[in-house]
Amino acid sequence: MSVQPESGESVPSVSPADLHELVAAGEPVTVLDVRDRDEFEAWHVDGPAVTARQVPHVKFIQAEVTGNAADLVEDLPEPIVVVCGEGEASAHAAGLLTSAGLDARNLAGGMEAWAELLVARELADVPGTVVQYDRPSSGCLSYLVVSGDEAAVIDPLRAFADRYVADASDYGADLTYAIDTHVHADHVSGVRAVAELSDATPVLPELARERGLAFDARPLADGETLDLGKERLTAVATPGHTSEMTAIEYDGLLFTGDGLFLESVARPDLEDGDEGAPEAARELYHSLQETVLPYPDSVRIAPAHYSEAAEQAEDGTYTATVGDLEGRLDALRMREDEFVEYVLADMPPRPNNYERIIETNLGREDLDDAEAFEIELGPNNCAATR
């Protein structure tokens, strides 16, 4: 697709949704980030066909005097989308580049607006309706499952609680359950916020209590079921990423939370740190080998995260079958010791503010909406490998 200027703007701009379409389609685009280097390195827009480059805004201020703004990007392919925190500094830089004759656009609203984008896609060939929500800024995935006039949301994000409630209503359903597969460390959970906006019952794995859960939630034990319209959700314990990690089975689908992704397996160090990681990695190995992989090859895995290395299914969702993943991921064909060594060898940095996020999701720390949004900005980093 071509990037079009938004009407009424003196500087050509592109919306977060349009930028996401460009990135998801694999169209070549340069994303020029004018924030400080540390902000860029911690979190920036990227993708298979994205050329991501950081040039601080101060250089464009200097270039406005010297008239050489184009020199700052002379080696970068066009089109160029310029980004900053809120879209103001990037608008200035994009204006200079446009005046110099380059195909440049400003990301409207900046990285803050990028973080507010949530893209919904329906899964094909499933009973009822299953919607996968994709937050491109972090790779977080959440789900709405609708059966008849009842719905459940799985791994909801607090920043979008009202969206899940509204969408359930649009499908003619009331939210019955708000479910977390585990105590998340990368984003602020929306389980309680969804429950406050609807009649949904908050649900967490039973073992979350042992981690210090400090709010009322329906405990879900391994093998327990939740009736949803004409269908049923079944809890499947898959410890390893965390002790309480629980997948949710739904008629040919397995919502694996952070236990198994499309391009990697879970990291095991976010609950008990480096000291407890080896034992957790062994638990994860047995969960995958003895619980997940024995499912029929046709069962679709629906994870809670994805990275730029993930491939989309034919229906556009980030899902894949058990058979596909077993053939694709080397980690699923390793012996136990080899698997543990692999998982521990090259873990990325822990998610931003993960300790505060865990405390918040356990209900032991209170954050207002602005604080909750701020502390979770950045990549999820819940997979074992970069």
C-alpha positions as CSV (number, residue, x, y, z in Angstrom):
1,M,0.0,0.0,0.0
2,S,1.1,3.6,-0.4
3,V,1.3,5.9,2.5
4,Q,-1.0,8.9,2.1
5,P,-0.9,12.2,4.0
6,E,-3.7,12.8,6.5
7,S,-5.9,15.7,5.5
8,G,-5.4,19.0,7.3
9,E,-1.8,18.3,8.2
10,S,0.9,20.7,7.2
11,V,3.4,17.8,7.5
12,P,2.5,14.5,5.7
13,S,1.7,11.9,8.3
14,V,0.9,8.2,8.6
15,S,-1.3,6.6,11.2
16,P,-0.1,3.8,13.5
17,A,-2.6,1.5,11.7
18,D,-1.2,2.3,8.3
19,L,2.3,1.9,9.5
20,H,1.4,-1.5,10.9
21,E,-0.1,-2.5,7.5
22,L,3.1,-1.6,5.8
23,V,5.2,-3.6,8.3
24,A,2.9,-6.6,8.3
25,A,2.8,-6.7,4.5
26,G,6.6,-6.8,4.4
27,E,6.8,-3.7,2.3
28,P,10.2,-1.9,2.5
29,V,10.1,1.1,4.7
30,T,12.6,3.1,6.7
31,V,11.6,4.0,10.3
32,L,13.7,6.9,11.4
33,D,13.6,7.3,15.2
34,V,14.6,10.7,16.5
35,R,14.4,9.8,20.2
36,D,17.5,9.4,22.3
37,R,19.7,6.3,21.7
38,D,18.8,4.5,24.9
39,E,15.1,4.9,24.1
40,F,15.6,3.5,20.6
41,E,17.7,0.6,21.8
42,A,15.1,-0.3,24.5
43,W,12.1,-0.3,22.1
44,H,11.5,0.7,18.5
45,V,9.4,-0.2,15.4
46,D,10.9,-3.1,13.5
47,G,10.0,-5.8,11.1
48,P,11.4,-8.1,8.4
49,A,11.5,-5.3,5.7
50,V,12.0,-2.4,8.1
51,T,15.2,-0.4,8.0
52,A,15.3,1.0,11.6
53,R,17.7,3.9,12.2
54,Q,18.2,6.3,15.1
55,V,19.2,9.9,14.5
56,P,18.6,12.3,17.5
57,H,16.3,15.2,17.0
58,V,19.0,17.6,18.0
59,K,20.8,16.9,14.7
60,F,17.7,18.0,12.8
61,I,17.6,21.2,14.8
62,Q,21.2,21.8,13.7
63,A,20.4,20.8,10.1
64,E,17.6,23.4,10.0
65,V,20.3,26.1,10.3
66,T,22.8,24.5,7.9
67,G,20.2,23.3,5.5
68,N,21.6,19.8,5.2
69,A,18.8,17.6,6.7
70,A,18.9,15.3,3.7
71,D,22.5,14.5,4.5
72,L,21.4,12.9,7.7
73,V,19.5,10.2,5.8
74,E,21.5,10.0,2.6
75,D,22.0,6.2,2.9
76,L,18.4,5.4,3.8
77,P,15.8,4.1,1.4
78,E,12.5,5.8,0.9
79,P,9.7,6.0,2.0
80,I,10.8,7.3,5.4
81,V,8.5,7.3,8.5
82,V,9.8,9.5,11.2
83,V,8.9,8.7,14.8
84,C,9.4,10.1,18.3
85,G,7.7,9.8,21.6
86,E,4.5,11.8,20.9
87,G,4.9,12.9,17.3
88,E,6.1,16.5,17.7
89,A,9.8,16.3,17.3
90,S,9.3,13.7,14.5
91,A,6.9,16.1,12.7
92,H,9.7,18.8,12.7
93,A,12.2,16.3,11.3
94,A,9.7,15.0,8.7
95,G,9.0,18.5,7.6
96,L,12.6,19.2,7.0
97,L,13.0,16.0,5.0
98,T,9.9,16.7,3.0
99,S,11.1,20.2,2.2
100,A,14.4,18.7,1.0
101,G,12.4,16.7,-1.5
102,L,12.4,13.3,0.3
103,D,9.4,11.0,0.6
104,A,9.0,11.4,4.4
105,R,6.1,11.0,6.7
106,N,5.5,11.6,10.4
107,L,4.1,8.9,12.6
108,A,1.0,10.7,14.0
109,G,1.0,10.5,17.8
110,G,4.5,8.9,17.9
111,M,5.4,5.8,19.9
112,E,2.7,6.6,22.4
113,A,0.0,6.2,19.7
114,W,1.9,3.1,18.3
115,A,1.5,1.6,21.8
116,E,-2.3,2.3,21.7
117,L,-2.8,0.3,18.5
118,L,-4.7,-3.0,18.8
119,V,-5.5,-5.0,15.7
120,A,-8.2,-7.6,15.7
121,R,-8.4,-10.7,13.4
122,E,-10.8,-13.6,13.5
123,L,-9.5,-17.1,13.4
124,A,-10.9,-19.2,10.6
125,D,-12.5,-22.7,11.0
126,V,-13.2,-22.6,14.7
127,P,-16.5,-23.1,16.6
128,G,-18.3,-19.9,17.5
129,T,-16.0,-16.9,17.1
130,V,-12.4,-16.5,18.2
131,V,-10.8,-13.1,17.8
132,Q,-7.0,-12.6,18.2
133,Y,-6.0,-9.2,19.3
134,D,-2.5,-8.1,18.2
135,R,-0.7,-5.2,19.9
136,P,2.1,-4.6,17.3
137,S,4.1,-2.3,19.6
138,S,4.9,-5.2,22.0
139,G,3.9,-8.4,20.2
140,C,1.3,-9.1,22.9
141,L,-1.6,-11.3,21.8
142,S,-5.0,-11.7,23.6
143,Y,-8.2,-13.4,22.6
144,L,-12.0,-13.1,22.7
145,V,-13.8,-16.4,22.5
146,V,-17.6,-16.2,21.8
147,S,-20.0,-19.1,22.0
148,G,-23.7,-18.2,21.7
149,D,-24.4,-15.3,24.0
150,E,-21.4,-15.9,26.2
151,A,-17.8,-14.8,25.8
152,A,-14.5,-15.1,27.5
153,V,-11.4,-13.0,27.1
154,I,-8.0,-14.7,27.5
155,D,-4.9,-12.8,28.6
156,P,-6.5,-9.4,28.3
157,L,-4.4,-6.2,28.5
158,R,-5.6,-3.5,30.9
159,A,-5.0,-0.7,28.4
160,F,-7.7,-2.3,26.2
161,A,-10.3,-3.5,28.7
162,D,-13.1,-1.4,27.3
163,R,-12.4,-2.7,23.8
164,Y,-12.9,-6.4,24.8
165,V,-16.2,-5.5,26.5
166,A,-17.4,-3.5,23.5
167,D,-16.4,-6.1,21.0
168,A,-18.2,-8.9,23.0
169,S,-21.3,-6.8,22.9
170,D,-21.0,-6.3,19.2
171,Y,-20.9,-10.1,18.8
172,G,-24.2,-10.3,20.8
173,A,-22.5,-11.7,23.9
174,D,-21.8,-10.8,27.5
175,L,-18.4,-11.4,29.0
176,T,-18.6,-14.4,31.4
177,Y,-14.9,-14.9,32.2
178,A,-11.7,-12.8,32.1
179,I,-8.9,-15.3,32.2
180,D,-5.1,-15.0,32.7
181,T,-3.1,-18.1,31.7
182,H,-0.5,-17.0,34.3
183,V,0.8,-14.0,36.2
184,H,2.2,-11.9,33.4
185,A,5.5,-10.1,33.7
186,D,5.5,-8.0,30.5
187,H,2.2,-6.2,30.6
188,V,-0.4,-5.1,33.1
189,S,-3.2,-7.6,33.1
190,G,-6.7,-6.5,32.2
191,V,-8.5,-9.3,34.1
192,R,-9.7,-7.0,36.9
193,A,-10.4,-4.1,34.7
194,V,-12.6,-6.2,32.4
195,A,-14.4,-7.6,35.4
196,E,-15.1,-4.1,36.6
197,L,-16.6,-3.1,33.3
198,S,-18.7,-6.2,32.9
199,D,-20.2,-9.1,34.7
200,A,-17.1,-11.3,33.9
201,T,-15.6,-13.4,36.6
202,P,-11.8,-13.0,36.9
203,V,-10.1,-16.4,36.6
204,L,-6.5,-17.3,37.3
205,P,-4.6,-20.6,37.7
206,E,-5.0,-22.1,41.1
207,L,-1.3,-21.9,41.8
208,A,-1.3,-18.1,41.4
209,R,-2.4,-18.1,45.1
210,E,1.0,-19.6,46.1
211,R,2.7,-16.7,44.4
212,G,0.7,-14.3,46.6
213,L,-2.4,-13.4,44.6
214,A,-4.0,-10.6,46.6
215,F,-7.4,-10.2,44.9
216,D,-10.5,-12.4,44.6
217,A,-10.4,-14.6,41.5
218,R,-11.9,-17.9,40.6
219,P,-9.0,-20.5,40.9
220,L,-8.7,-22.8,37.9
221,A,-7.0,-26.1,38.6
222,D,-5.5,-28.5,36.0
223,G,-8.3,-30.4,34.2
224,E,-11.0,-28.1,35.4
225,T,-13.5,-26.8,32.8
226,L,-15.5,-23.6,32.3
227,D,-18.8,-23.8,30.4
228,L,-19.0,-21.2,27.7
229,G,-22.2,-21.2,25.7
230,K,-22.3,-24.5,23.8
231,E,-18.6,-25.0,24.2
232,R,-16.1,-25.6,27.1
233,L,-12.8,-24.2,28.1
234,T,-10.4,-26.7,29.8
235,A,-7.4,-25.9,31.9
236,V,-4.2,-27.7,31.1
237,A,-1.2,-27.2,33.5
238,T,2.0,-26.4,31.6
239,P,4.5,-25.2,34.2
240,G,7.9,-24.0,33.3
241,H,7.6,-20.3,32.2
242,T,6.0,-19.9,35.7
243,S,4.9,-22.5,38.2
244,E,1.2,-21.7,37.6
245,M,1.4,-21.5,33.8
246,T,-1.9,-23.0,32.4
247,A,-2.9,-23.4,28.8
248,I,-6.6,-23.2,27.9
249,E,-8.0,-25.9,25.5
250,Y,-11.0,-25.0,23.3
251,D,-12.2,-27.4,20.7
252,G,-9.1,-27.8,18.5
253,L,-7.3,-24.7,19.8
254,L,-4.8,-24.5,22.6
255,F,-4.2,-21.0,24.1
256,T,-0.6,-21.6,25.4
257,G,0.0,-18.2,27.1
258,D,3.8,-17.9,27.4
259,G,4.5,-21.6,27.4
260,L,5.0,-22.1,23.6
261,F,5.4,-19.5,20.9
262,L,5.5,-19.8,17.1
263,E,9.2,-19.1,16.9
264,S,10.5,-20.1,20.3
265,V,9.7,-21.6,23.7
266,A,9.3,-19.7,27.0
267,R,12.0,-18.2,29.2
268,P,12.1,-19.8,32.7
269,D,13.7,-17.1,34.8
270,L,10.9,-14.5,35.5
271,E,9.6,-16.1,38.7
272,D,12.6,-17.4,40.6
273,G,15.4,-15.6,38.7
274,D,18.6,-17.2,37.5
275,E,18.9,-19.5,40.4
276,G,15.6,-21.2,39.8
277,A,15.8,-21.1,36.0
278,P,17.4,-24.5,35.4
279,E,14.7,-26.4,37.3
280,A,12.0,-24.3,35.6
281,A,13.5,-25.1,32.2
282,R,13.2,-28.8,33.0
283,E,9.6,-28.4,34.0
284,L,9.0,-26.6,30.7
285,Y,10.6,-29.5,28.8
286,H,8.3,-32.0,30.4
287,S,5.2,-29.7,29.9
288,L,6.0,-29.5,26.2
289,Q,7.0,-33.1,25.7
290,E,4.4,-34.8,27.8
291,T,1.4,-32.4,27.6
292,V,1.5,-30.2,24.5
293,L,3.2,-32.3,21.8
294,P,1.0,-35.3,22.4
295,Y,-2.0,-33.3,21.1
296,P,-3.0,-34.2,17.5
297,D,-0.9,-32.5,14.9
298,S,-3.9,-30.6,13.7
299,V,-4.5,-28.7,17.0
300,R,-3.7,-25.0,16.6
301,I,-1.4,-23.3,19.0
302,A,-2.5,-19.7,19.9
303,P,0.2,-18.0,21.9
304,A,0.2,-14.8,24.0
305,H,3.1,-13.2,22.2
306,Y,4.9,-13.2,18.9
307,S,8.1,-11.6,17.5
308,E,9.0,-10.3,14.0
309,A,10.3,-13.8,13.2
310,A,6.8,-15.3,13.6
311,E,4.9,-16.3,10.5
312,Q,1.2,-15.6,10.1
313,A,-1.3,-18.3,9.2
314,E,-3.4,-18.2,6.1
315,D,-6.2,-16.4,8.1
316,G,-3.7,-13.7,9.1
317,T,-3.5,-14.7,12.7
318,Y,-0.4,-15.7,14.7
319,T,-1.3,-19.3,15.1
320,A,0.2,-22.6,13.9
321,T,-0.5,-26.3,14.4
322,V,1.2,-28.6,16.8
323,G,2.6,-30.6,13.8
324,D,4.0,-27.5,12.1
325,L,5.7,-26.3,15.3
326,E,7.2,-29.7,16.1
327,G,8.8,-29.7,12.6
328,R,9.8,-26.0,12.7
329,L,11.3,-25.6,16.2
330,D,14.5,-27.4,17.0
331,A,13.9,-27.0,20.7
332,L,10.9,-29.3,20.5
333,R,13.1,-32.2,19.2
334,M,15.9,-31.9,21.8
335,R,16.8,-34.2,24.6
336,E,16.2,-32.8,28.1
337,D,19.7,-31.7,28.9
338,E,20.2,-30.2,25.5
339,F,16.9,-28.3,25.8
340,V,17.8,-26.8,29.2
341,E,21.2,-25.7,27.9
342,Y,19.6,-24.1,24.9
343,V,16.9,-22.3,26.8
344,L,19.4,-20.8,29.3
345,A,22.1,-19.9,26.8
346,D,20.9,-16.7,25.2
347,M,17.9,-15.2,27.0
348,P,17.1,-11.6,26.1
349,P,16.9,-8.8,28.7
350,R,14.0,-9.2,31.1
351,P,10.9,-7.2,30.3
352,N,10.9,-3.5,31.3
353,N,9.7,-3.1,34.9
354,Y,8.8,-6.8,35.1
355,E,9.0,-6.9,38.9
356,R,6.5,-4.0,39.3
357,I,4.3,-5.5,36.6
358,I,4.2,-8.8,38.5
359,E,3.3,-7.1,41.8
360,T,0.6,-5.2,40.0
361,N,-0.8,-8.3,38.4
362,L,-0.8,-10.1,41.8
363,G,-2.8,-7.2,43.2
364,R,-0.1,-6.2,45.6
365,E,0.7,-2.8,43.9
366,D,-1.8,-0.3,42.6
367,L,-1.2,1.8,39.6
368,D,-3.4,4.3,37.9
369,D,-4.1,4.0,34.2
370,A,-1.3,6.3,33.1
371,E,1.3,4.6,35.3
372,A,0.1,1.1,34.1
373,F,0.4,2.2,30.4
374,E,3.9,3.7,31.0
375,I,5.6,0.8,32.8
376,E,4.7,-1.8,30.2
377,L,6.0,0.1,27.1
378,G,8.5,-1.9,25.2
379,P,9.0,-5.4,23.9
380,N,7.6,-8.4,25.8
381,N,10.9,-10.5,25.9
382,C,9.1,-13.5,27.3
383,A,10.6,-16.0,24.9
384,A,13.8,-17.8,25.7
385,T,15.9,-16.7,22.7
386,R,16.4,-13.4,20.9
